[in-house]
Amino acid sequence: MRFGKMASIACCLVWALAAGSVMAQDAPPGQPKSGKTKTLEAGAKLLQSKAPLRGFDIYLDGFHAMKEHPDMQMEAHHYCRQVNEDFAQCVLFDGNSASANMNGIEYIISERLFNSLQQDERKFWHPHNGEILSGQLVAPGIPDAAEHALMKTKMNSYGKTWQVWNTGHQGMGADKLPLGEPLLAWSFSRDGEAMPGLAEARDKRMDLNTAQKRRQRADLLPLAKPQSGVDDLKGKFNRPTLDIPGVVDQKAAGGTK
C-alpha cells in the first residue's frame, strides 16, 4: 500500500476552498471572544509553534453511520496527515468553513497493519472498499486523475472512527455541546445503506457526481480483496440494499474476520 503517495498528491487545504465552503451545522453556546482573548490569540500566533498541525493537508469527504445506531448518519469532512506508508490520522469536522465544528477523529491503516491486529481489536475498524468503489468517498477540489490515484492507494484500507459530538445530521437535532460517550462510526458497504438524499445533497452543494466517480473507479475493482466488517450493517436498514461489485466480507468469502 503506497499511502505515502497521498502526500505528494495533496498540496494544501485550499482544496476545500476550491470545492466550495460548507458551513458548520451549529455554533456552540458561549460569550463572544473578549478583546483580551483576541490579543492572546494574536500573540500565540506569532510566538508559538503549531508543529503537530503541520501536514494535515489531505481533504476527504465521505459519510458515516454509527455502528450501533446505523440510521444516525452524517457527512464527514476529513483533514488528514499521512504519517507513513501505512498510517494516517484525520480530524473530522461538520463542514469545511472556518466556523466548522470538530466532531470526531479517524485513523486509517493499510491492509498490512490491519492484518497485524488482534481479533478482538478488528471489530473497531471499518472497511473502505465500499466507500471507494461506490464513489462516495471523494477528495474535493483536485483533478480527477489525482483523486483516482489517491483512491487507489486507499483500496483495502481500514478506518477507526470515533464520533464525539452530534452536531446535526439528516434533519435530526444537534447537541449544543459534545455530550455523552463517543460513538463508533462505520462505513457503507452496500447501495441503499445511506439514507436517501445524503449523497445527492452533498453532490449538489459541492458540484460533484458520485455516480460518475463510481464509473471512473471501475478499474480499481480488480484490486479489491474481501474485507472484515463488510457485513456488519447487513440487514439493519428498513429499505432494500444491493451488493456493490467487489465489496465482499471476509467471512462470506471463506476467510477469517
C-alpha positions as CSV (number, residue, x, y, z in Angstrom):
1,M,0.0,0.0,0.0
2,R,1.6,3.2,-1.1
3,F,-0.1,5.5,1.4
4,G,2.8,8.0,1.3
5,K,1.8,8.9,-2.3
6,M,-1.2,10.7,-0.8
7,A,1.1,13.4,0.5
8,S,2.6,14.1,-2.9
9,I,-0.9,14.4,-4.4
10,A,-2.1,16.7,-1.7
11,C,-0.9,20.3,-1.9
12,C,-2.7,22.1,0.9
13,L,-6.1,22.8,2.5
14,V,-7.1,25.1,-0.3
15,W,-8.8,22.0,-1.8
16,A,-11.7,22.8,0.5
17,L,-11.9,26.3,-0.8
18,A,-11.8,25.1,-4.4
19,A,-14.7,22.7,-3.7
20,G,-16.9,25.4,-2.1
21,S,-17.4,26.3,1.6
22,V,-19.7,24.0,3.7
23,M,-20.9,25.8,6.8
24,A,-21.0,24.1,10.2
25,Q,-24.3,22.8,11.4
26,D,-24.4,25.0,14.5
27,A,-22.2,27.1,16.8
28,P,-21.6,26.0,20.4
29,P,-23.0,28.3,23.1
30,G,-20.7,30.9,24.7
31,Q,-19.9,34.5,25.0
32,P,-18.2,36.3,22.1
33,K,-14.4,36.4,22.3
34,S,-13.2,39.2,24.5
35,G,-10.5,41.7,23.5
36,K,-8.1,40.1,25.9
37,T,-8.7,36.6,24.3
38,K,-8.1,38.0,20.8
39,T,-4.9,39.7,22.0
40,L,-3.7,36.4,23.5
41,E,-4.5,34.6,20.3
42,A,-2.6,37.1,18.2
43,G,0.4,36.7,20.4
44,A,0.2,32.9,20.3
45,K,0.0,33.0,16.5
46,L,3.3,35.0,16.3
47,L,5.2,33.2,19.1
48,Q,4.0,29.6,19.5
49,S,4.8,26.6,17.3
50,K,2.0,24.6,15.7
51,A,4.2,21.8,14.6
52,P,1.6,19.0,15.3
53,L,-0.9,20.6,13.0
54,R,1.5,20.7,10.0
55,G,0.9,18.1,7.4
56,F,-2.9,17.9,7.8
57,D,-3.2,18.7,4.1
58,I,-5.3,15.9,2.7
59,Y,-9.0,16.7,2.5
60,L,-11.5,13.8,2.1
61,D,-15.3,14.0,2.2
62,G,-17.5,10.9,2.9
63,F,-20.3,9.5,5.0
64,H,-20.5,7.7,8.3
65,A,-23.2,5.7,10.1
66,M,-22.9,4.9,13.8
67,K,-22.3,1.2,14.1
68,E,-24.8,0.7,17.0
69,H,-27.2,3.3,15.6
70,P,-27.0,2.8,11.8
71,D,-29.7,5.3,11.0
72,M,-27.7,8.0,12.6
73,Q,-25.8,9.1,9.6
74,M,-23.8,12.2,8.6
75,E,-21.3,13.7,6.2
76,A,-17.8,13.8,7.5
77,H,-15.1,16.2,6.4
78,H,-11.7,14.6,7.0
79,Y,-8.5,16.6,7.3
80,C,-5.7,14.1,7.3
81,R,-2.0,13.8,7.8
82,Q,-0.1,10.9,6.3
83,V,2.3,9.7,8.9
84,N,3.9,6.9,6.9
85,E,3.1,4.5,4.1
86,D,0.6,2.5,6.3
87,F,-0.8,5.0,8.7
88,A,-2.8,8.3,8.5
89,Q,-4.6,10.3,11.1
90,C,-7.6,12.6,10.5
91,V,-9.5,15.3,12.3
92,L,-13.2,15.3,11.4
93,F,-15.4,18.4,11.0
94,D,-19.1,19.0,10.2
95,G,-18.1,21.4,7.4
96,N,-15.1,22.9,5.6
97,S,-15.6,26.5,6.5
98,A,-13.7,28.5,9.2
99,S,-16.7,28.0,11.5
100,A,-16.8,24.2,11.2
101,N,-17.0,22.2,14.4
102,M,-14.5,19.4,15.2
103,N,-16.8,16.4,15.9
104,G,-14.6,13.3,15.5
105,I,-11.3,11.6,14.7
106,E,-10.3,8.8,12.3
107,Y,-7.2,6.7,12.0
108,I,-6.6,5.0,8.6
109,I,-4.4,1.9,8.3
110,S,-3.3,-0.3,5.4
111,E,-4.4,-3.9,5.0
112,R,-0.9,-4.9,6.2
113,L,-1.4,-3.2,9.5
114,F,-4.9,-4.4,9.9
115,N,-3.8,-8.0,9.5
116,S,-1.4,-7.5,12.4
117,L,-4.3,-6.6,14.8
118,Q,-5.7,-8.9,17.4
119,Q,-9.0,-10.4,16.5
120,D,-10.9,-8.5,19.3
121,E,-9.5,-5.2,18.0
122,R,-10.6,-5.7,14.4
123,K,-14.3,-5.1,15.3
124,F,-13.5,-1.3,15.7
125,W,-12.1,-0.9,12.2
126,H,-14.5,-0.3,9.2
127,P,-13.6,-1.3,5.6
128,H,-13.1,1.3,2.9
129,N,-13.6,-0.6,-0.4
130,G,-17.4,0.2,-0.4
131,E,-16.8,3.9,0.1
132,I,-14.2,4.0,-2.7
133,L,-15.9,1.8,-5.3
134,S,-19.3,3.4,-4.8
135,G,-17.8,6.8,-5.5
136,Q,-19.0,8.1,-2.1
137,L,-15.5,9.0,-0.7
138,V,-14.1,12.0,-2.6
139,A,-11.2,14.4,-2.4
140,P,-12.9,17.6,-3.5
141,G,-11.1,20.2,-5.5
142,I,-8.3,18.2,-7.1
143,P,-8.1,16.9,-10.7
144,D,-9.9,13.6,-11.4
145,A,-6.6,11.9,-12.2
146,A,-5.1,12.9,-8.9
147,E,-8.2,11.9,-7.0
148,H,-8.2,8.5,-8.7
149,A,-4.5,7.9,-7.8
150,L,-5.3,8.8,-4.2
151,M,-8.2,6.4,-4.0
152,K,-6.1,3.7,-5.5
153,T,-3.7,4.0,-2.5
154,K,-6.6,3.5,-0.1
155,M,-8.0,0.3,-1.6
156,N,-8.3,-2.4,1.1
157,S,-7.6,0.0,3.9
158,Y,-9.5,0.4,7.1
159,G,-10.6,3.2,9.4
160,K,-11.2,3.5,13.1
161,T,-13.6,6.5,13.7
162,W,-15.0,7.9,16.9
163,Q,-17.7,10.5,16.6
164,V,-17.6,12.7,19.8
165,W,-20.2,15.3,19.0
166,N,-23.6,15.1,17.4
167,T,-23.6,18.5,15.6
168,G,-26.7,17.7,13.5
169,H,-27.4,15.2,10.7
170,Q,-30.1,14.5,8.2
171,G,-32.7,16.8,9.7
172,M,-32.2,15.5,13.2
173,G,-31.4,17.8,16.1
174,A,-27.9,18.7,17.3
175,D,-26.3,18.8,20.7
176,K,-25.1,22.2,21.7
177,L,-22.0,20.7,23.3
178,P,-20.1,17.4,23.0
179,L,-22.3,15.2,25.2
180,G,-22.3,11.5,26.2
181,E,-20.0,8.7,25.2
182,P,-18.1,8.6,21.9
183,L,-19.8,6.6,19.2
184,L,-18.0,4.2,16.9
185,A,-18.7,5.1,13.3
186,W,-18.9,2.7,10.4
187,S,-18.8,2.7,6.6
188,F,-21.4,1.9,3.9
189,S,-20.7,-1.3,2.0
190,R,-24.0,-1.6,0.0
191,D,-26.1,0.6,-2.1
192,G,-29.1,1.7,-0.2
193,E,-27.5,1.8,3.2
194,A,-27.0,5.5,3.1
195,M,-30.2,7.5,3.7
196,P,-31.9,8.7,0.5
197,G,-30.7,12.1,-0.4
198,L,-27.5,12.1,1.7
199,A,-25.0,11.8,-1.2
200,E,-27.3,13.7,-3.6
201,A,-27.4,16.7,-1.3
202,R,-23.6,16.7,-1.0
203,D,-23.1,16.4,-4.7
204,K,-25.4,19.3,-5.4
205,R,-23.8,21.5,-2.8
206,M,-20.2,20.7,-3.8
207,D,-20.8,20.3,-7.6
208,L,-19.8,16.6,-7.5
209,N,-21.1,13.5,-9.2
210,T,-20.9,10.3,-7.1
211,A,-22.3,8.1,-9.9
212,Q,-19.7,9.4,-12.4
213,K,-16.8,8.8,-9.9
214,R,-18.1,5.2,-9.4
215,R,-17.8,4.6,-13.1
216,Q,-14.3,6.2,-13.2
217,R,-13.1,3.8,-10.5
218,A,-14.3,0.6,-12.2
219,D,-10.6,-0.1,-13.0
220,L,-9.9,-0.4,-9.2
221,L,-12.3,-3.4,-8.9
222,P,-9.5,-6.0,-9.6
223,L,-7.6,-4.6,-6.6
224,A,-10.4,-5.2,-4.2
225,K,-9.9,-8.0,-1.6
226,P,-12.5,-9.4,0.8
227,Q,-12.6,-7.2,3.9
228,S,-13.5,-7.5,7.5
229,G,-16.7,-5.7,8.6
230,V,-18.4,-5.5,5.2
231,D,-21.5,-7.4,6.6
232,D,-21.6,-5.7,10.0
233,L,-24.5,-3.5,9.0
234,K,-26.2,-6.0,6.7
235,G,-29.9,-6.2,7.4
236,K,-30.0,-3.3,9.7
237,F,-31.9,-0.9,7.4
238,N,-35.6,-0.9,6.7
239,R,-35.0,-0.4,3.0
240,P,-33.7,-2.5,0.1
241,T,-29.9,-2.7,-0.3
242,L,-27.8,-4.1,-3.1
243,D,-24.3,-5.5,-3.1
244,I,-21.5,-3.4,-4.7
245,P,-19.4,-5.4,-7.0
246,G,-16.0,-6.3,-5.4
247,V,-17.2,-5.4,-1.9
248,V,-17.2,-8.7,-0.1
249,D,-17.0,-9.7,3.6
250,Q,-14.1,-12.0,4.5
251,K,-16.3,-14.5,6.2
252,A,-18.6,-14.7,3.2
253,A,-15.5,-15.3,1.1
254,G,-14.4,-18.1,3.4
255,G,-11.8,-16.1,5.2
256,T,-11.5,-15.1,8.9
257,K,-12.7,-11.8,10.3
